Amino acid sequence: MPINITMPALSPTMEEGTLAKWLVREGDTVKSGMIIAEIETDKATMEVEAVDEGKVGRIMVPAGTEGVKVNAVIAVLLEEGESAGDVKGPSAAPAKAQAAPAPEPSTPPVAAPSPLTPANAGGRSSLAVPDPVLRPDERNVGARIMASPLARRIAANKGIDLKALRGSGPHGRIIRRDVENAKPGAAQPAQGGAPMTADGLILPQVLDDRVYAPDTYELKPLGGMRKTVARRLTQSFMQVPHFPLNIDITLDNLLESRAAINAAAPKDVKISVNDLLIKAAALALIDEPDCNASYTDKGIAYHKHANISVAVAVEGGLITPVIFRAEGKGLAEISEEMKDLAARARDRKLKPQEYMGGTFSISNLGMFGIRSFASIINPPEGMILSVGAGEKRAVVDDAGAVIVRTVMSVTLTCDHRVIGGAEGAKWLAAFRRYVETPEAMLL
């Protein structure tokens, strides 16, 4: 039976993408692991690997096609003994054709599973999706069980009924590890909880000619990233109980320390204020572990490491690359990693595992002169820190004298399901201690 190659969900927020380039042609032989196409998502350009082996019988969606829905069939592989005549439907025309419509999946928050369903139950789905994008946990139903050939052979040798397993591969496909970890007659547990959906959260906004005359504005279609940001942040704002905590922090010591560090560092190393804030936030999370947490329906997840997401503005939206285990990294390493991530974020070259898995976010608008603001939480993270500009202000010292200090206002937005006011206040106190006495970061 022909094997359907479908449009993959290369990130949990992806609903559609652009099939940028085909790296194979009809008639080419494809082997497992071979890169066959490039797909532009709402966040990055990704390479697609084949899972199965076979011959490209038909390309259903031509290169350059925009708006291809997740799960739409984009090509068909033929197994040994099959011919192009076994494939139903026409080949893709050279012109920019529209992709075949497919059921539109719901879009969850960052780390929730994407509720995808196999496209075209009559064929198998063949795509490799990079970790850590989570796959569906639905049971394989119907006459056709989605499983790789290797998984079928192992199951037959072990006497395992594939109908009892839940696949962890692309689109619920049963793969080798699912069978190797299963016991005869036993079903594997579902991965994650029930996927959340944003259906109905954003009401359609209609431009009324009685309000805005058609010739008074230019309408630009929403990009994939802008749609994703709108949906996820609307969902977060409506479903997560936010509350803000505000404090002012004196920056003079930190600025002096930064100047001394950069003066002593190699010429190719330049530490920014943001690098120091990332390190301070990470250490504060380790000091106050109750704040390094995420809410789930099964309980509160307390994270063992401080993975700091940093908001980066890109064309058409924003993305939050992650500095993993930031508490254990030096300032030079954080600086180098952040520069690399930010550059590739703007070029949309990040991999999903580089912008997923954060436990805390920082959004800094100080460079734009913004004094104070409050960000919307990026689920499943429990907190996000909004950083304003450092500016000269009159401050009263302990002796009652008025002096000039460089002061920065920050706002910590908390998920009240996870973090109470007292816990948030303790974290801010720890963060301020590291910023105002930066030498404490070296201890």
Backbone hydrogen bonds, N-H to C=O, Kabsch-Sander energy under -0.5 kcal/mol:
donor,donor_aa,acceptor,acceptor_aa,energy
3,I,77,L,-2.7
4,N,2,P,-0.6
4,N,124,R,-1.9
5,I,75,A,-3.1
6,T,4,N,-0.6
7,M,72,A,-2.6
10,L,8,P,-0.9
14,M,11,S,-1.6
17,G,68,V,-1.8
18,T,40,E,-2.6
19,L,17,G,-0.5
19,L,65,T,-2.3
20,A,18,T,-1.5
20,A,38,E,-0.9
21,K,38,E,-1.7
23,L,36,I,-2.9
24,V,36,I,-0.6
27,G,56,V,-3.0
28,D,25,R,-2.3
30,V,54,G,-3.9
33,G,50,A,-3.4
34,M,31,K,-2.1
36,I,48,V,-2.8
37,A,48,V,-1.0
38,E,21,K,-2.5
39,I,46,M,-2.9
40,E,18,T,-2.8
41,T,39,I,-0.6
41,T,44,A,-3.6
45,T,348,R,-2.3
46,M,39,I,-3.3
46,M,44,A,-0.5
48,V,37,A,-2.6
49,E,128,A,-0.7
50,A,34,M,-2.3
54,G,30,V,-2.3
55,K,78,L,-2.4
56,V,28,D,-3.0
57,G,55,K,-0.9
57,G,76,V,-2.3
58,R,76,V,-1.5
60,M,58,R,-0.7
60,M,74,I,-1.6
61,V,74,I,-1.8
64,G,19,L,-3.6
65,T,19,L,-0.7
65,T,62,P,-1.4
68,V,17,G,-2.7
69,K,67,G,-0.6
70,V,15,E,-2.6
71,N,7,M,-2.7
72,A,69,K,-2.1
74,I,5,I,-2.9
75,A,5,I,-1.6
76,V,58,R,-2.5
77,L,3,I,-3.1
78,L,55,K,-3.2
82,E,79,E,-2.2
86,D,83,S,-2.1
87,V,84,A,-1.6
92,A,59,I,-2.8
97,A,95,A,-1.6
110,V,379,P,-1.0
112,A,109,P,-1.5
114,S,134,L,-0.9
116,L,114,S,-2.1
123,G,120,N,-2.0
124,R,2,P,-0.8
126,S,4,N,-1.7
128,A,49,E,-2.1
129,V,127,L,-0.6
133,V,130,P,-1.4
140,N,165,L,-0.7
141,V,139,R,-0.6
145,I,143,A,-0.6
146,M,144,R,-0.5
147,A,145,I,-0.9
148,S,174,I,-2.5
152,R,148,S,-2.1
153,R,149,P,-2.0
154,I,150,L,-2.4
155,A,151,A,-2.3
156,A,152,R,-2.3
157,N,153,R,-2.1
158,K,154,I,-2.1
159,G,155,A,-1.0
160,I,155,A,-2.6
162,L,160,I,-0.7
164,A,161,D,-1.8
165,L,162,L,-1.6
167,G,165,L,-0.5
167,G,172,G,-0.6
169,G,173,R,-2.4
172,G,169,G,-1.6
173,R,170,P,-1.3
174,I,146,M,-2.9
178,D,175,I,-0.8
179,V,175,I,-1.4
180,E,176,R,-2.6
181,N,177,R,-1.8
182,A,179,V,-0.9
186,A,183,K,-2.8
192,G,190,A,-0.7
201,L,198,A,-2.1
202,I,198,A,-0.5
203,L,201,L,-0.6
206,V,204,P,-0.6
208,D,206,V,-0.7
209,D,207,L,-0.5
211,V,208,D,-2.0
212,Y,208,D,-2.4
216,T,213,A,-2.4
217,Y,214,P,-0.7
220,K,218,E,-0.6
227,K,223,G,-2.3
228,T,224,G,-2.0
229,V,225,M,-2.8
230,A,226,R,-2.3
231,R,227,K,-2.3
232,R,228,T,-2.7
233,L,229,V,-2.3
234,T,230,A,-1.6
235,Q,231,R,-2.2
236,S,232,R,-2.5
237,F,233,L,-2.7
238,M,234,T,-1.9
239,Q,235,Q,-2.3
240,V,236,S,-2.5
242,H,240,V,-1.0
243,F,414,C,-1.2
245,L,412,L,-1.6
247,I,410,V,-2.0
249,I,408,M,-3.0
251,L,406,T,-3.3
252,D,406,T,-0.6
255,L,251,L,-2.7
256,E,252,D,-2.1
257,S,253,N,-2.5
258,R,254,L,-2.5
259,A,255,L,-2.0
260,A,256,E,-2.0
261,I,257,S,-2.7
262,N,258,R,-2.6
263,A,259,A,-1.8
264,A,260,A,-1.6
265,A,261,I,-1.3
269,V,266,P,-1.9
270,K,268,D,-0.5
276,L,272,S,-1.5
277,L,273,V,-2.1
278,I,274,N,-2.3
279,K,275,D,-2.0
280,A,276,L,-2.5
281,A,277,L,-2.7
282,A,278,I,-2.2
283,L,279,K,-2.4
284,A,280,A,-2.2
285,L,281,A,-1.9
286,I,282,A,-1.7
287,D,283,L,-2.2
288,E,284,A,-2.1
291,C,288,E,-2.1
292,N,289,P,-0.9
293,A,291,C,-1.5
294,S,301,A,-2.1
296,T,299,G,-1.0
299,G,296,T,-0.8
301,A,294,S,-2.8
301,A,299,G,-0.5
302,Y,300,I,-0.7
303,H,292,N,-2.6
303,H,301,A,-0.6
307,N,305,H,-0.9
308,I,306,A,-0.8
308,I,323,I,-2.1
309,S,307,N,-0.7
309,S,360,F,-3.5
310,V,321,P,-2.5
311,A,362,I,-2.5
312,V,319,I,-2.9
314,V,317,G,-2.2
317,G,314,V,-2.1
319,I,312,V,-2.2
322,V,354,E,-2.5
323,I,308,I,-2.8
324,F,322,V,-0.8
326,A,306,A,-2.3
326,A,323,I,-0.7
328,G,325,R,-1.5
329,K,326,A,-1.2
334,I,330,G,-2.4
335,S,331,L,-2.7
336,E,332,A,-2.5
337,E,333,E,-2.5
338,M,334,I,-2.6
339,K,335,S,-2.2
340,D,336,E,-2.0
341,L,337,E,-2.6
342,A,338,M,-2.6
343,A,339,K,-2.1
344,R,340,D,-2.3
345,A,341,L,-2.2
346,R,342,A,-1.9
347,D,343,A,-1.2
348,R,345,A,-1.1
349,K,344,R,-3.4
350,L,344,R,-0.5
354,E,351,K,-2.4
355,Y,351,K,-0.6
355,Y,352,P,-1.4
356,M,352,P,-0.6
359,T,307,N,-3.0
360,F,307,N,-1.3
361,S,383,M,-1.3
362,I,309,S,-2.3
363,S,385,L,-3.0
365,L,363,S,-0.6
365,L,387,V,-2.2
366,G,387,V,-0.5
368,F,365,L,-1.6
369,G,366,G,-2.1
370,I,365,L,-1.5
381,E,378,N,-1.9
382,G,293,A,-0.6
382,G,359,T,-0.8
384,I,413,T,-1.8
385,L,361,S,-2.7
386,S,384,I,-0.5
386,S,411,T,-3.1
387,V,363,S,-2.8
387,V,385,L,-0.6
388,G,386,S,-0.5
388,G,409,S,-2.2
389,A,370,I,-2.5
391,E,407,V,-2.4
393,R,405,R,-2.8
395,V,403,I,-3.7
397,D,395,V,-0.6
397,D,401,A,-2.8
400,G,397,D,-1.9
403,I,395,V,-3.5
403,I,401,A,-0.6
405,R,393,R,-2.4
407,V,391,E,-2.9
407,V,405,R,-0.7
408,M,249,I,-2.9
409,S,389,A,-0.6
410,V,247,I,-2.5
411,T,386,S,-2.2
412,L,245,L,-3.2
413,T,384,I,-2.8
413,T,411,T,-0.7
414,C,243,F,-2.7
414,C,412,L,-0.5
415,D,382,G,-2.3
416,H,241,P,-2.8
416,H,414,C,-0.8
418,V,415,D,-1.9
419,I,415,D,-2.9
424,G,420,G,-2.4
425,A,421,G,-2.3
426,K,422,A,-2.2
427,W,423,E,-2.1
428,L,424,G,-2.3
429,A,425,A,-2.1
430,A,426,K,-2.1
431,F,427,W,-2.8
432,R,428,L,-2.8
433,R,429,A,-2.0
434,Y,430,A,-1.8
435,V,431,F,-2.1
436,E,432,R,-3.0
437,T,433,R,-1.7
440,A,437,T,-2.6
441,M,438,P,-1.8
442,L,439,E,-1.4
443,L,440,A,-1.1
